[in-house]
């Protein structure tokens, strides 16, 4: 059987392979936070038939689950489960205003991703068949900045649209228009949770965008200079 280790905020946990479930939430084997928006029991890890499974045992919150390179990404809604098969898996979720990231490391994992090292000097970022302009990428980085500046796993607050717009030196109307465009592009390639029905909250959309962008490595710490460039552009046009 393959050993599994869970890391959160620098602390490591090792779920048992003997059939006992490992619970993650406001309470449980990994008590993350006393955040009232977080379920008492949200995620459950268990070893069954030689495979580690990650189950969402909550009722409201979903999680974004990705391999370390961001090449394979899944959305885990309540009542569903996924096999944990990669050497390193990132688990990102949002409860209220706070976003959390947990890392799982699996010994002798059955699947390994092979990624190309192609360089792209075009100035655009491409996910699947979708390209993002520099300003769209700046928007994503502005929303994800607290998570990107955080060292390792842990928790962070998602900026409001108004705060992110000020960080970029943009008017709110410009920010919201570009946020719409980014969400529509990702929705077209199958990223769930970015477009809701009537009454869908913008806060949930921002949270889902940050979860996906960080877990899938759409943005990383190396993209933070884009915010400085936005500041420079603001000064040049002032």
C-alpha positions as CSV (number, residue, x, y, z in Angstrom):
1,X,0.0,0.0,0.0
2,X,1.1,3.5,-0.8
3,X,1.8,5.9,2.1
4,X,0.0,9.3,2.0
5,X,1.1,12.5,3.8
6,X,-1.0,15.6,4.1
7,X,0.5,19.0,4.7
8,X,-1.2,22.2,5.8
9,X,0.5,25.4,7.0
10,X,3.8,23.5,7.6
11,X,2.2,20.7,9.7
12,X,2.2,17.1,8.4
13,X,-0.3,14.4,8.9
14,X,-0.4,10.7,7.9
15,X,-3.8,9.1,7.4
16,X,-4.0,5.5,8.3
17,X,-4.2,2.8,5.7
18,X,-6.1,0.5,8.1
19,X,-9.6,1.6,7.2
20,X,-10.1,4.6,9.5
21,X,-11.2,7.7,7.7
22,X,-9.1,10.9,8.0
23,X,-11.5,14.0,8.3
24,X,-10.6,17.6,7.4
25,X,-12.7,20.6,8.4
26,X,-13.5,22.9,11.3
27,X,-13.1,19.8,13.5
28,X,-11.6,16.4,12.8
29,X,-8.2,14.8,12.4
30,X,-7.0,18.0,10.6
31,X,-8.9,20.9,12.3
32,X,-8.1,23.7,9.9
33,X,-9.7,26.8,11.3
34,X,-12.7,27.9,13.5
35,X,-14.1,29.7,10.4
36,X,-17.9,29.4,10.8
37,X,-18.3,29.1,7.0
38,X,-16.3,25.9,7.0
39,X,-18.1,22.6,7.6
40,X,-17.2,20.7,10.8
41,X,-16.4,17.7,8.5
42,X,-15.7,18.8,5.0
43,X,-13.2,16.4,3.3
44,X,-12.6,12.8,4.1
45,X,-9.6,10.7,3.1
46,X,-9.8,6.9,3.2
47,X,-7.9,4.0,1.8
48,X,-10.1,1.4,0.1
49,X,-9.2,-1.5,-2.2
50,X,-5.6,-0.3,-2.5
51,X,-6.5,3.3,-3.5
52,X,-6.6,6.5,-1.5
53,X,-9.9,8.4,-2.0
54,X,-10.7,12.1,-1.3
55,X,-14.4,12.6,-0.6
56,X,-16.4,15.8,-0.1
57,X,-18.7,15.0,2.8
58,X,-19.9,18.6,3.2
59,X,-23.1,20.1,1.9
60,X,-22.2,23.5,0.5
61,X,-18.5,23.9,-0.4
62,X,-16.7,22.5,-3.3
63,X,-12.9,21.9,-3.7
64,X,-10.5,22.3,-6.6
65,X,-8.1,19.3,-6.9
66,X,-5.1,19.4,-9.1
67,X,-1.8,17.6,-9.7
68,X,1.3,19.5,-8.8
69,X,1.9,20.7,-12.4
70,X,-1.6,21.9,-12.9
71,X,-2.1,19.7,-15.9
72,X,-5.0,17.7,-14.4
73,X,-7.7,19.6,-12.6
74,X,-11.0,18.5,-11.1
75,X,-13.8,20.2,-9.2
76,X,-15.1,18.1,-6.3
77,X,-18.6,19.1,-5.3
78,X,-20.5,17.8,-2.2
79,X,-21.3,14.1,-2.3
80,X,-18.5,13.2,-4.7
81,X,-15.1,11.6,-4.4
82,X,-11.9,11.3,-6.4
83,X,-9.0,8.8,-6.4
84,X,-5.7,10.3,-5.2
85,X,-3.2,9.0,-7.7
86,X,-0.5,11.7,-8.3
87,X,2.8,12.1,-6.4
88,X,1.6,15.6,-5.3
89,X,-1.9,16.8,-5.2
90,X,-3.1,20.4,-4.4
91,X,-6.5,20.8,-2.8
92,X,-7.9,24.4,-2.7
93,X,-11.2,25.5,-1.4
94,X,-12.9,28.6,-0.1
95,X,-15.1,29.1,3.0
96,X,-16.6,32.6,3.4
97,X,-13.9,35.1,2.6
98,X,-11.0,32.7,3.2
99,X,-9.3,30.4,0.8
100,X,-7.3,27.4,2.0
101,X,-4.7,25.1,0.3
102,X,-3.7,21.6,1.4
103,X,-1.0,19.5,-0.2
104,X,-1.1,15.7,-0.4
105,X,2.0,13.6,-1.2
106,X,1.7,10.0,-2.2
107,X,4.6,7.5,-2.2
108,X,4.9,5.3,-5.2
109,X,2.0,7.1,-6.9
110,X,0.6,5.2,-9.9
111,X,0.4,8.2,-12.2
112,X,3.0,10.7,-13.2
113,X,2.5,13.7,-15.6
114,X,4.9,14.4,-18.4
115,X,5.1,18.1,-19.2
116,X,6.8,19.9,-22.1
117,X,9.3,22.6,-21.5
118,X,8.2,24.8,-24.4
119,X,8.8,28.5,-23.9
120,X,6.2,31.1,-24.9
121,X,7.5,34.6,-25.5
122,X,4.3,35.9,-27.1
123,X,3.2,37.7,-23.9
124,X,-0.1,35.7,-23.8
125,X,-0.9,32.8,-21.5
126,X,-2.7,29.8,-23.1
127,X,-4.8,27.2,-21.3
128,X,-6.2,24.7,-23.7
129,X,-7.4,26.7,-26.7
130,X,-7.9,29.9,-24.6
131,X,-5.4,32.7,-24.6
132,X,-5.3,35.4,-21.9
133,X,-4.1,39.0,-22.6
134,X,-1.6,40.7,-20.3
135,X,-4.4,42.7,-18.6
136,X,-6.5,39.6,-18.1
137,X,-3.5,37.9,-16.5
138,X,-2.9,41.0,-14.3
139,X,-6.5,40.8,-13.0
140,X,-6.1,37.1,-12.1
141,X,-2.8,37.9,-10.3
142,X,-4.3,40.8,-8.4
143,X,-7.1,38.5,-7.0
144,X,-4.7,35.7,-6.2
145,X,-1.9,37.9,-4.8
146,X,-2.5,37.0,-1.1
147,X,-2.2,33.2,-1.9
148,X,0.8,33.7,-4.2
149,X,2.7,35.7,-1.6
150,X,2.0,33.2,1.1
151,X,4.8,30.7,1.8
152,X,3.6,27.1,1.3
153,X,0.1,26.0,2.1
154,X,-2.3,27.7,4.5
155,X,-5.0,30.2,4.3
156,X,-5.5,33.7,2.8
157,X,-8.1,36.3,2.2
158,X,-9.5,37.0,-1.3
159,X,-9.4,40.7,-2.2
160,X,-12.7,42.4,-3.0
161,X,-13.2,43.5,-6.6
162,X,-12.8,47.1,-5.5
163,X,-9.5,46.4,-3.7
164,X,-8.1,44.4,-6.7
165,X,-9.1,47.2,-9.0
166,X,-7.3,49.8,-6.9
167,X,-4.2,47.5,-6.8
168,X,-4.1,47.6,-10.6
169,X,-5.1,51.3,-10.8
170,X,-8.2,50.5,-12.8
171,X,-11.7,51.8,-12.7
172,X,-14.2,49.3,-11.2
173,X,-16.1,49.2,-14.5
174,X,-12.9,48.1,-16.3
175,X,-12.1,45.5,-13.7
176,X,-15.6,44.0,-13.7
177,X,-15.7,43.9,-17.5
178,X,-12.4,42.0,-17.7
179,X,-13.5,39.7,-14.9
180,X,-16.5,38.8,-16.9
181,X,-14.3,38.1,-20.0
182,X,-11.9,35.9,-18.0
183,X,-14.7,33.9,-16.4
184,X,-16.4,33.4,-19.8
185,X,-13.2,32.2,-21.4
186,X,-12.6,29.6,-18.6
187,X,-16.2,28.6,-18.6
188,X,-16.0,27.8,-22.4
189,X,-13.2,25.3,-21.7
190,X,-15.2,23.5,-19.0
191,X,-14.0,25.2,-15.8
192,X,-17.0,24.9,-13.5
193,X,-18.3,27.3,-10.9
194,X,-17.6,30.5,-12.7
195,X,-21.0,31.2,-14.2
196,X,-24.1,30.7,-12.0
197,X,-27.7,31.2,-12.4
198,X,-29.7,34.2,-11.3
199,X,-28.6,35.5,-7.9
200,X,-25.1,34.0,-8.2
201,X,-22.7,35.9,-5.9
202,X,-19.7,37.7,-7.4
203,X,-17.7,36.7,-4.3
204,X,-18.2,33.0,-5.1
205,X,-17.0,33.6,-8.7
206,X,-13.9,35.4,-7.5
207,X,-13.1,32.6,-5.1
208,X,-13.6,29.9,-7.7
209,X,-11.3,31.8,-10.1
210,X,-8.6,32.1,-7.5
211,X,-8.9,28.4,-6.6
212,X,-8.6,27.3,-10.2
213,X,-5.8,29.8,-11.1
214,X,-3.6,28.8,-8.1
215,X,-4.3,25.0,-8.2
216,X,-3.8,24.7,-11.9
217,X,-0.7,27.0,-11.9
218,X,-2.4,29.4,-14.3
219,X,-0.6,32.0,-12.1
220,X,2.4,31.5,-9.9
221,X,4.7,33.7,-7.8
222,X,6.7,34.4,-10.9
223,X,3.7,36.4,-12.2
224,X,3.7,38.9,-9.3
225,X,5.8,41.4,-11.3
226,X,2.8,41.9,-13.5
227,X,1.3,44.0,-10.7
228,X,4.3,46.2,-10.6
229,X,4.0,46.7,-14.4
230,X,0.3,47.7,-13.9
231,X,1.5,50.3,-11.3
232,X,4.1,51.6,-13.9
233,X,1.4,51.7,-16.6
234,X,-0.8,53.7,-14.2
235,X,1.9,56.2,-13.5
236,X,2.7,56.6,-17.2
237,X,-0.9,57.5,-18.1
238,X,-1.5,59.7,-15.0
